Amino acid sequence: MRQVYLLKVIYEPIEWQDVHITSRFAVAQSLWPEGARDIWDKAADMPDSNGILEGKPGTVEVYTAPGRYGYGEWVNGQYVESDAPWEERLQNVAGTAATTILEQMLSDRFGEYSF
């Protein structure tokens, strides 16, 4: 059973005050009981390694699948894992979650960003 980390931010949608953050782990099958399609449109237990479960003014809930983030680089067509401490490995994961949350909050407050 694949575990998914959930991070939920509840806030006052106009002024972004009174922020309340909760987190928990859940089993992927409980979130997507019928399964999902991944980014290559193949059957999967979840749609991606991270994303938004709920996004509306005042609430954003994101998910992250621990263990689905590689840390390395492509060398001659093969992915080579790099040796690094957890802190360094998790910076990208935390950055992705924070960016996803803030993008949703900004879109809810000011509309979709466009050039």
MODELLER restraints for C-alpha pairs under 7 A, 6 or more apart:
rsr = mdl.restraints
at = mdl.atoms
rsr.add(forms.Gaussian(group=physical.xy_distance, feature=features.Distance(at['CA:1:A'], at['CA:27:A']), mean=6.37, stdev=0.5))
rsr.add(forms.Gaussian(group=physical.xy_distance, feature=features.Distance(at['CA:2:A'], at['CA:27:A']), mean=5.81, stdev=0.5))
rsr.add(forms.Gaussian(group=physical.xy_distance, feature=features.Distance(at['CA:2:A'], at['CA:28:A']), mean=5.73, stdev=0.5))
rsr.add(forms.Gaussian(group=physical.xy_distance, feature=features.Distance(at['CA:3:A'], at['CA:25:A']), mean=6.42, stdev=0.5))
rsr.add(forms.Gaussian(group=physical.xy_distance, feature=features.Distance(at['CA:3:A'], at['CA:26:A']), mean=5.68, stdev=0.5))
rsr.add(forms.Gaussian(group=physical.xy_distance, feature=features.Distance(at['CA:3:A'], at['CA:27:A']), mean=4.69, stdev=0.5))
rsr.add(forms.Gaussian(group=physical.xy_distance, feature=features.Distance(at['CA:3:A'], at['CA:28:A']), mean=5.91, stdev=0.5))
rsr.add(forms.Gaussian(group=physical.xy_distance, feature=features.Distance(at['CA:3:A'], at['CA:65:A']), mean=6.73, stdev=0.5))
rsr.add(forms.Gaussian(group=physical.xy_distance, feature=features.Distance(at['CA:4:A'], at['CA:25:A']), mean=5.56, stdev=0.5))
rsr.add(forms.Gaussian(group=physical.xy_distance, feature=features.Distance(at['CA:4:A'], at['CA:26:A']), mean=5.29, stdev=0.5))
rsr.add(forms.Gaussian(group=physical.xy_distance, feature=features.Distance(at['CA:4:A'], at['CA:27:A']), mean=5.96, stdev=0.5))
rsr.add(forms.Gaussian(group=physical.xy_distance, feature=features.Distance(at['CA:4:A'], at['CA:28:A']), mean=5.86, stdev=0.5))
rsr.add(forms.Gaussian(group=physical.xy_distance, feature=features.Distance(at['CA:4:A'], at['CA:63:A']), mean=6.37, stdev=0.5))
rsr.add(forms.Gaussian(group=physical.xy_distance, feature=features.Distance(at['CA:4:A'], at['CA:64:A']), mean=5.79, stdev=0.5))
rsr.add(forms.Gaussian(group=physical.xy_distance, feature=features.Distance(at['CA:4:A'], at['CA:65:A']), mean=4.75, stdev=0.5))
rsr.add(forms.Gaussian(group=physical.xy_distance, feature=features.Distance(at['CA:4:A'], at['CA:66:A']), mean=6.62, stdev=0.5))
rsr.add(forms.Gaussian(group=physical.xy_distance, feature=features.Distance(at['CA:5:A'], at['CA:24:A']), mean=6.00, stdev=0.5))
rsr.add(forms.Gaussian(group=physical.xy_distance, feature=features.Distance(at['CA:5:A'], at['CA:25:A']), mean=4.56, stdev=0.5))
rsr.add(forms.Gaussian(group=physical.xy_distance, feature=features.Distance(at['CA:5:A'], at['CA:26:A']), mean=6.52, stdev=0.5))
rsr.add(forms.Gaussian(group=physical.xy_distance, feature=features.Distance(at['CA:5:A'], at['CA:63:A']), mean=5.54, stdev=0.5))
rsr.add(forms.Gaussian(group=physical.xy_distance, feature=features.Distance(at['CA:5:A'], at['CA:64:A']), mean=5.17, stdev=0.5))
rsr.add(forms.Gaussian(group=physical.xy_distance, feature=features.Distance(at['CA:5:A'], at['CA:65:A']), mean=6.17, stdev=0.5))
rsr.add(forms.Gaussian(group=physical.xy_distance, feature=features.Distance(at['CA:6:A'], at['CA:23:A']), mean=5.40, stdev=0.5))
rsr.add(forms.Gaussian(group=physical.xy_distance, feature=features.Distance(at['CA:6:A'], at['CA:24:A']), mean=5.33, stdev=0.5))
rsr.add(forms.Gaussian(group=physical.xy_distance, feature=features.Distance(at['CA:6:A'], at['CA:25:A']), mean=5.92, stdev=0.5))
rsr.add(forms.Gaussian(group=physical.xy_distance, feature=features.Distance(at['CA:6:A'], at['CA:61:A']), mean=6.81, stdev=0.5))
rsr.add(forms.Gaussian(group=physical.xy_distance, feature=features.Distance(at['CA:6:A'], at['CA:62:A']), mean=5.76, stdev=0.5))
rsr.add(forms.Gaussian(group=physical.xy_distance, feature=features.Distance(at['CA:6:A'], at['CA:63:A']), mean=4.56, stdev=0.5))
rsr.add(forms.Gaussian(group=physical.xy_distance, feature=features.Distance(at['CA:6:A'], at['CA:64:A']), mean=6.59, stdev=0.5))
rsr.add(forms.Gaussian(group=physical.xy_distance, feature=features.Distance(at['CA:7:A'], at['CA:22:A']), mean=5.97, stdev=0.5))
rsr.add(forms.Gaussian(group=physical.xy_distance, feature=features.Distance(at['CA:7:A'], at['CA:23:A']), mean=4.44, stdev=0.5))
rsr.add(forms.Gaussian(group=physical.xy_distance, feature=features.Distance(at['CA:7:A'], at['CA:24:A']), mean=6.82, stdev=0.5))
rsr.add(forms.Gaussian(group=physical.xy_distance, feature=features.Distance(at['CA:7:A'], at['CA:61:A']), mean=5.60, stdev=0.5))
rsr.add(forms.Gaussian(group=physical.xy_distance, feature=features.Distance(at['CA:7:A'], at['CA:62:A']), mean=5.42, stdev=0.5))
rsr.add(forms.Gaussian(group=physical.xy_distance, feature=features.Distance(at['CA:7:A'], at['CA:63:A']), mean=6.43, stdev=0.5))
rsr.add(forms.Gaussian(group=physical.xy_distance, feature=features.Distance(at['CA:8:A'], at['CA:21:A']), mean=5.65, stdev=0.5))
rsr.add(forms.Gaussian(group=physical.xy_distance, feature=features.Distance(at['CA:8:A'], at['CA:22:A']), mean=5.26, stdev=0.5))
rsr.add(forms.Gaussian(group=physical.xy_distance, feature=features.Distance(at['CA:8:A'], at['CA:23:A']), mean=6.07, stdev=0.5))
rsr.add(forms.Gaussian(group=physical.xy_distance, feature=features.Distance(at['CA:8:A'], at['CA:60:A']), mean=5.76, stdev=0.5))
rsr.add(forms.Gaussian(group=physical.xy_distance, feature=features.Distance(at['CA:8:A'], at['CA:61:A']), mean=4.14, stdev=0.5))
rsr.add(forms.Gaussian(group=physical.xy_distance, feature=features.Distance(at['CA:8:A'], at['CA:62:A']), mean=6.45, stdev=0.5))
rsr.add(forms.Gaussian(group=physical.xy_distance, feature=features.Distance(at['CA:9:A'], at['CA:19:A']), mean=6.85, stdev=0.5))
rsr.add(forms.Gaussian(group=physical.xy_distance, feature=features.Distance(at['CA:9:A'], at['CA:20:A']), mean=5.77, stdev=0.5))
rsr.add(forms.Gaussian(group=physical.xy_distance, feature=features.Distance(at['CA:9:A'], at['CA:21:A']), mean=4.62, stdev=0.5))
rsr.add(forms.Gaussian(group=physical.xy_distance, feature=features.Distance(at['CA:9:A'], at['CA:22:A']), mean=6.69, stdev=0.5))
rsr.add(forms.Gaussian(group=physical.xy_distance, feature=features.Distance(at['CA:9:A'], at['CA:59:A']), mean=5.74, stdev=0.5))
rsr.add(forms.Gaussian(group=physical.xy_distance, feature=features.Distance(at['CA:9:A'], at['CA:60:A']), mean=5.31, stdev=0.5))
rsr.add(forms.Gaussian(group=physical.xy_distance, feature=features.Distance(at['CA:9:A'], at['CA:61:A']), mean=6.28, stdev=0.5))
rsr.add(forms.Gaussian(group=physical.xy_distance, feature=features.Distance(at['CA:10:A'], at['CA:19:A']), mean=5.77, stdev=0.5))
rsr.add(forms.Gaussian(group=physical.xy_distance, feature=features.Distance(at['CA:10:A'], at['CA:20:A']), mean=5.11, stdev=0.5))
rsr.add(forms.Gaussian(group=physical.xy_distance, feature=features.Distance(at['CA:10:A'], at['CA:21:A']), mean=6.40, stdev=0.5))
rsr.add(forms.Gaussian(group=physical.xy_distance, feature=features.Distance(at['CA:10:A'], at['CA:58:A']), mean=5.52, stdev=0.5))
rsr.add(forms.Gaussian(group=physical.xy_distance, feature=features.Distance(at['CA:10:A'], at['CA:59:A']), mean=4.55, stdev=0.5))
rsr.add(forms.Gaussian(group=physical.xy_distance, feature=features.Distance(at['CA:10:A'], at['CA:60:A']), mean=6.64, stdev=0.5))
rsr.add(forms.Gaussian(group=physical.xy_distance, feature=features.Distance(at['CA:11:A'], at['CA:17:A']), mean=6.04, stdev=0.5))
rsr.add(forms.Gaussian(group=physical.xy_distance, feature=features.Distance(at['CA:11:A'], at['CA:18:A']), mean=5.61, stdev=0.5))
rsr.add(forms.Gaussian(group=physical.xy_distance, feature=features.Distance(at['CA:11:A'], at['CA:19:A']), mean=4.41, stdev=0.5))
rsr.add(forms.Gaussian(group=physical.xy_distance, feature=features.Distance(at['CA:11:A'], at['CA:20:A']), mean=6.26, stdev=0.5))
rsr.add(forms.Gaussian(group=physical.xy_distance, feature=features.Distance(at['CA:11:A'], at['CA:58:A']), mean=4.86, stdev=0.5))
rsr.add(forms.Gaussian(group=physical.xy_distance, feature=features.Distance(at['CA:11:A'], at['CA:59:A']), mean=6.40, stdev=0.5))
rsr.add(forms.Gaussian(group=physical.xy_distance, feature=features.Distance(at['CA:12:A'], at['CA:18:A']), mean=6.09, stdev=0.5))
rsr.add(forms.Gaussian(group=physical.xy_distance, feature=features.Distance(at['CA:12:A'], at['CA:58:A']), mean=5.48, stdev=0.5))
rsr.add(forms.Gaussian(group=physical.xy_distance, feature=features.Distance(at['CA:13:A'], at['CA:57:A']), mean=5.43, stdev=0.5))
rsr.add(forms.Gaussian(group=physical.xy_distance, feature=features.Distance(at['CA:13:A'], at['CA:58:A']), mean=4.48, stdev=0.5))
rsr.add(forms.Gaussian(group=physical.xy_distance, feature=features.Distance(at['CA:13:A'], at['CA:109:A']), mean=6.90, stdev=0.5))
rsr.add(forms.Gaussian(group=physical.xy_distance, feature=features.Distance(at['CA:14:A'], at['CA:109:A']), mean=6.74, stdev=0.5))
rsr.add(forms.Gaussian(group=physical.xy_distance, feature=features.Distance(at['CA:28:A'], at['CA:45:A']), mean=6.41, stdev=0.5))
rsr.add(forms.Gaussian(group=physical.xy_distance, feature=features.Distance(at['CA:28:A'], at['CA:46:A']), mean=6.52, stdev=0.5))
rsr.add(forms.Gaussian(group=physical.xy_distance, feature=features.Distance(at['CA:29:A'], at['CA:35:A']), mean=6.92, stdev=0.5))
rsr.add(forms.Gaussian(group=physical.xy_distance, feature=features.Distance(at['CA:29:A'], at['CA:45:A']), mean=6.69, stdev=0.5))
rsr.add(forms.Gaussian(group=physical.xy_distance, feature=features.Distance(at['CA:32:A'], at['CA:46:A']), mean=6.63, stdev=0.5))
rsr.add(forms.Gaussian(group=physical.xy_distance, feature=features.Distance(at['CA:35:A'], at['CA:44:A']), mean=6.02, stdev=0.5))
rsr.add(forms.Gaussian(group=physical.xy_distance, feature=features.Distance(at['CA:35:A'], at['CA:45:A']), mean=4.97, stdev=0.5))
rsr.add(forms.Gaussian(group=physical.xy_distance, feature=features.Distance(at['CA:35:A'], at['CA:46:A']), mean=6.43, stdev=0.5))
rsr.add(forms.Gaussian(group=physical.xy_distance, feature=features.Distance(at['CA:36:A'], at['CA:43:A']), mean=5.90, stdev=0.5))
rsr.add(forms.Gaussian(group=physical.xy_distance, feature=features.Distance(at['CA:36:A'], at['CA:44:A']), mean=5.23, stdev=0.5))
rsr.add(forms.Gaussian(group=physical.xy_distance, feature=features.Distance(at['CA:36:A'], at['CA:45:A']), mean=5.74, stdev=0.5))
rsr.add(forms.Gaussian(group=physical.xy_distance, feature=features.Distance(at['CA:36:A'], at['CA:46:A']), mean=5.20, stdev=0.5))
rsr.add(forms.Gaussian(group=physical.xy_distance, feature=features.Distance(at['CA:36:A'], at['CA:47:A']), mean=5.33, stdev=0.5))
rsr.add(forms.Gaussian(group=physical.xy_distance, feature=features.Distance(at['CA:37:A'], at['CA:43:A']), mean=4.79, stdev=0.5))
rsr.add(forms.Gaussian(group=physical.xy_distance, feature=features.Distance(at['CA:37:A'], at['CA:44:A']), mean=5.49, stdev=0.5))
rsr.add(forms.Gaussian(group=physical.xy_distance, feature=features.Distance(at['CA:37:A'], at['CA:47:A']), mean=5.34, stdev=0.5))
rsr.add(forms.Gaussian(group=physical.xy_distance, feature=features.Distance(at['CA:38:A'], at['CA:44:A']), mean=5.80, stdev=0.5))
rsr.add(forms.Gaussian(group=physical.xy_distance, feature=features.Distance(at['CA:38:A'], at['CA:46:A']), mean=6.78, stdev=0.5))
rsr.add(forms.Gaussian(group=physical.xy_distance, feature=features.Distance(at['CA:38:A'], at['CA:47:A']), mean=4.44, stdev=0.5))
rsr.add(forms.Gaussian(group=physical.xy_distance, feature=features.Distance(at['CA:38:A'], at['CA:48:A']), mean=5.71, stdev=0.5))
rsr.add(forms.Gaussian(group=physical.xy_distance, feature=features.Distance(at['CA:39:A'], at['CA:47:A']), mean=6.76, stdev=0.5))
rsr.add(forms.Gaussian(group=physical.xy_distance, feature=features.Distance(at['CA:39:A'], at['CA:48:A']), mean=6.55, stdev=0.5))
rsr.add(forms.Gaussian(group=physical.xy_distance, feature=features.Distance(at['CA:49:A'], at['CA:64:A']), mean=5.81, stdev=0.5))
rsr.add(forms.Gaussian(group=physical.xy_distance, feature=features.Distance(at['CA:49:A'], at['CA:65:A']), mean=5.10, stdev=0.5))
rsr.add(forms.Gaussian(group=physical.xy_distance, feature=features.Distance(at['CA:49:A'], at['CA:68:A']), mean=6.01, stdev=0.5))
rsr.add(forms.Gaussian(group=physical.xy_distance, feature=features.Distance(at['CA:50:A'], at['CA:63:A']), mean=5.24, stdev=0.5))
rsr.add(forms.Gaussian(group=physical.xy_distance, feature=features.Distance(at['CA:50:A'], at['CA:64:A']), mean=4.29, stdev=0.5))
rsr.add(forms.Gaussian(group=physical.xy_distance, feature=features.Distance(at['CA:50:A'], at['CA:65:A']), mean=6.20, stdev=0.5))
rsr.add(forms.Gaussian(group=physical.xy_distance, feature=features.Distance(at['CA:51:A'], at['CA:62:A']), mean=5.54, stdev=0.5))
rsr.add(forms.Gaussian(group=physical.xy_distance, feature=features.Distance(at['CA:51:A'], at['CA:63:A']), mean=5.51, stdev=0.5))
rsr.add(forms.Gaussian(group=physical.xy_distance, feature=features.Distance(at['CA:51:A'], at['CA:64:A']), mean=6.91, stdev=0.5))
rsr.add(forms.Gaussian(group=physical.xy_distance, feature=features.Distance(at['CA:52:A'], at['CA:61:A']), mean=5.92, stdev=0.5))
rsr.add(forms.Gaussian(group=physical.xy_distance, feature=features.Distance(at['CA:52:A'], at['CA:62:A']), mean=4.32, stdev=0.5))
rsr.add(forms.Gaussian(group=physical.xy_distance, feature=features.Distance(at['CA:52:A'], at['CA:63:A']), mean=6.28, stdev=0.5))
rsr.add(forms.Gaussian(group=physical.xy_distance, feature=features.Distance(at['CA:53:A'], at['CA:61:A']), mean=5.45, stdev=0.5))
rsr.add(forms.Gaussian(group=physical.xy_distance, feature=features.Distance(at['CA:53:A'], at['CA:62:A']), mean=5.46, stdev=0.5))
rsr.add(forms.Gaussian(group=physical.xy_distance, feature=features.Distance(at['CA:53:A'], at['CA:63:A']), mean=6.68, stdev=0.5))
rsr.add(forms.Gaussian(group=physical.xy_distance, feature=features.Distance(at['CA:54:A'], at['CA:60:A']), mean=5.55, stdev=0.5))
rsr.add(forms.Gaussian(group=physical.xy_distance, feature=features.Distance(at['CA:54:A'], at['CA:61:A']), mean=5.02, stdev=0.5))
rsr.add(forms.Gaussian(group=physical.xy_distance, feature=features.Distance(at['CA:55:A'], at['CA:61:A']), mean=6.49, stdev=0.5))
rsr.add(forms.Gaussian(group=physical.xy_distance, feature=features.Distance(at['CA:55:A'], at['CA:104:A']), mean=6.50, stdev=0.5))
rsr.add(forms.Gaussian(group=physical.xy_distance, feature=features.Distance(at['CA:56:A'], at['CA:108:A']), mean=6.61, stdev=0.5))
rsr.add(forms.Gaussian(group=physical.xy_distance, feature=features.Distance(at['CA:57:A'], at['CA:105:A']), mean=6.99, stdev=0.5))
rsr.add(forms.Gaussian(group=physical.xy_distance, feature=features.Distance(at['CA:57:A'], at['CA:108:A']), mean=5.38, stdev=0.5))
rsr.add(forms.Gaussian(group=physical.xy_distance, feature=features.Distance(at['CA:60:A'], at['CA:101:A']), mean=6.23, stdev=0.5))
rsr.add(forms.Gaussian(group=physical.xy_distance, feature=features.Distance(at['CA:62:A'], at['CA:97:A']), mean=6.90, stdev=0.5))
rsr.add(forms.Gaussian(group=physical.xy_distance, feature=features.Distance(at['CA:70:A'], at['CA:81:A']), mean=6.85, stdev=0.5))
rsr.add(forms.Gaussian(group=physical.xy_distance, feature=features.Distance(at['CA:71:A'], at['CA:81:A']), mean=5.62, stdev=0.5))
rsr.add(forms.Gaussian(group=physical.xy_distance, feature=features.Distance(at['CA:71:A'], at['CA:82:A']), mean=5.82, stdev=0.5))
rsr.add(forms.Gaussian(group=physical.xy_distance, feature=features.Distance(at['CA:71:A'], at['CA:89:A']), mean=6.30, stdev=0.5))
rsr.add(forms.Gaussian(group=physical.xy_distance, feature=features.Distance(at['CA:72:A'], at['CA:79:A']), mean=6.84, stdev=0.5))
rsr.add(forms.Gaussian(group=physical.xy_distance, feature=features.Distance(at['CA:72:A'], at['CA:80:A']), mean=5.49, stdev=0.5))
rsr.add(forms.Gaussian(group=physical.xy_distance, feature=features.Distance(at['CA:72:A'], at['CA:81:A']), mean=4.27, stdev=0.5))
rsr.add(forms.Gaussian(group=physical.xy_distance, feature=features.Distance(at['CA:72:A'], at['CA:82:A']), mean=4.54, stdev=0.5))
rsr.add(forms.Gaussian(group=physical.xy_distance, feature=features.Distance(at['CA:73:A'], at['CA:79:A']), mean=5.66, stdev=0.5))
rsr.add(forms.Gaussian(group=physical.xy_distance, feature=features.Distance(at['CA:73:A'], at['CA:80:A']), mean=5.57, stdev=0.5))
rsr.add(forms.Gaussian(group=physical.xy_distance, feature=features.Distance(at['CA:73:A'], at['CA:81:A']), mean=6.78, stdev=0.5))
rsr.add(forms.Gaussian(group=physical.xy_distance, feature=features.Distance(at['CA:74:A'], at['CA:80:A']), mean=6.09, stdev=0.5))
rsr.add(forms.Gaussian(group=physical.xy_distance, feature=features.Distance(at['CA:107:A'], at['CA:113:A']), mean=6.89, stdev=0.5))
